Amino acid sequence: MPTQTIWQKRQLLGPQDFTPSHPSLRVAGVFNPGAVLWNDSIILLVRVAEQAAEDRPGWVGLPRWEGGRPVIDWVVESDVEWIDRRVVRHLSTGLMRLTFLSHLRVVRLDKGLRSWSCGPALTPTGDSECFGIEDPRITPIDSACWITYVAVSRHGVATALASTTDFQ
């Protein structure tokens, strides 16, 4: 019989461990982190996916980032086609929209994985990130960490770059 590892025994983090970025949203998922060993801590940049907290029968909540904060566009459900539970297509324009948005949160773990703390968020800032940022990867070079991530917008997806020396 194979030996179980700590990862098979328990989940490290879940949606219940994070506060939504805005009262109008709820955390739907926490996943796909970038990870790096930095200054004697394990740093995770965790993707936090959020969707509308309110349920409006007959309507679909489509969140997006605007001016550094999340807003929700409410669309009549009969005006969209469901592609899957995460994506809808506007029948009149063909524009596809996500039913959630994402941002990144800093999580610091001790090396023994016994304790963790949640730090600041990296949130979308411009039109090229209006539907969220996701899928971070971290590379330490000299005294900085360079972070590539996916920016999602009405224009499609693009690779973006950020850097930090302190994860603040």
C-alpha positions in Angstrom: 0.0 0.0 0.0 1.4 3.5 -0.9 2.4 5.8 1.9 0.2 8.8 2.3 1.7 12.3 2.4 0.6 15.3 4.3 -1.0 16.6 1.1 -3.3 13.6 0.9 -4.5 14.0 4.5 -5.6 17.6 4.7 -6.5 20.6 2.7 -4.2 23.5 3.5 -6.6 26.4 2.6 -10.2 26.7 1.4 -12.7 29.4 0.5 -13.8 29.6 4.1 -10.3 30.9 5.0 -10.6 34.1 3.0 -12.8 37.2 3.3 -14.4 38.4 0.1 -12.8 41.5 -1.5 -16.2 43.3 -1.4 -19.5 42.7 0.5 -21.3 42.0 -2.8 -19.1 39.0 -3.5 -18.6 35.5 -2.0 -15.4 33.4 -2.3 -16.2 30.5 -4.6 -12.8 29.0 -4.8 -9.1 29.2 -3.7 -6.6 27.4 -5.9 -3.7 27.3 -8.3 -1.1 29.2 -6.3 2.4 30.3 -7.4 4.9 29.4 -4.7 8.4 30.5 -3.6 10.7 30.1 -0.7 11.5 33.6 0.4 13.2 35.0 3.5 12.6 31.8 5.5 8.9 31.6 4.6 7.0 29.8 2.0 5.0 32.4 0.0 1.9 31.4 -1.9 0.2 33.8 -4.3 -3.2 32.1 -4.2 -5.9 32.7 -6.9 -9.1 33.7 -5.1 -12.2 33.4 -7.4 -15.3 35.3 -6.3 -18.9 35.5 -7.6 -22.0 37.5 -6.7 -23.1 36.8 -3.2 -26.7 37.7 -4.0 -28.9 35.3 -5.9 -31.5 37.0 -8.1 -33.8 34.6 -9.8 -34.0 35.2 -13.5 -30.8 37.2 -13.5 -27.1 36.4 -13.9 -24.5 38.3 -11.9 -21.3 39.1 -14.0 -18.6 40.6 -11.8 -15.8 42.7 -13.2 -13.1 45.1 -11.8 -13.6 48.8 -12.4 -11.5 51.6 -10.9 -9.7 49.1 -8.6 -12.9 47.7 -7.1 -15.4 45.0 -8.1 -18.8 45.8 -9.6 -21.5 43.4 -10.8 -23.4 43.7 -14.0 -26.8 42.0 -13.7 -28.1 40.6 -16.9 -31.5 39.0 -17.6 -30.9 35.2 -17.8 -32.9 34.9 -21.0 -30.4 37.3 -22.7 -27.5 34.9 -22.3 -26.5 31.3 -23.3 -24.8 29.2 -20.7 -21.5 27.8 -22.1 -20.8 26.0 -18.8 -21.3 27.0 -15.2 -18.5 29.6 -15.4 -19.1 31.2 -18.7 -22.1 32.8 -20.5 -22.4 34.3 -24.0 -24.6 37.4 -24.6 -27.1 36.4 -27.3 -27.2 39.9 -28.9 -23.4 40.6 -29.1 -21.8 37.2 -28.8 -19.5 38.6 -26.0 -18.6 35.9 -23.6 -18.3 36.7 -19.9 -17.2 34.9 -16.8 -19.6 34.4 -13.9 -16.7 35.1 -11.4 -13.6 37.3 -11.1 -10.2 36.5 -9.6 -7.5 38.3 -7.8 -4.4 37.1 -5.9 -3.7 37.0 -2.2 -0.4 36.6 -0.4 -0.2 33.7 2.0 2.9 33.1 4.2 3.5 29.6 5.6 6.1 28.5 8.1 8.4 25.9 6.8 6.7 23.1 8.8 3.3 24.0 7.3 1.8 24.3 10.8 0.7 28.0 10.6 -0.1 30.5 7.9 -1.1 34.1 7.6 -3.0 35.9 4.8 -1.4 39.1 3.6 -2.3 41.8 1.1 -4.1 41.2 -2.2 -2.9 41.9 -5.8 -6.0 43.1 -7.5 -6.6 44.2 -11.1 -5.8 47.8 -11.9 -6.7 48.5 -15.5 -9.0 47.6 -18.5 -6.7 44.7 -19.6 -7.4 43.0 -16.2 -11.1 43.9 -15.8 -12.3 40.3 -15.5 -9.5 39.3 -13.1 -6.0 38.1 -12.7 -5.0 34.4 -12.2 -2.5 31.6 -12.5 0.6 33.3 -10.9 4.1 31.9 -11.2 7.0 33.3 -9.1 10.7 33.4 -10.0 13.3 34.8 -7.6 16.0 36.8 -9.3 18.6 38.6 -7.2 16.8 40.6 -4.6 13.3 40.5 -6.2 10.6 38.1 -7.0 9.2 38.3 -10.5 5.6 37.2 -11.0 3.9 36.3 -14.3 0.2 36.0 -14.3 -2.8 35.8 -16.6 -4.8 39.0 -17.2 -8.4 38.5 -18.3 -10.5 41.1 -20.1 -13.1 41.6 -22.8 -10.1 41.7 -25.2 -9.1 38.1 -24.2 -6.2 36.9 -22.1 -2.7 38.2 -21.8 0.4 37.5 -19.8 1.3 40.2 -17.3 4.4 40.8 -15.2 4.8 42.2 -11.6 7.7 42.3 -9.2 8.2 42.6 -5.4 10.9 42.6 -2.9 8.7 42.1 0.2 5.3 40.8 -0.9 3.6 43.8 0.7 
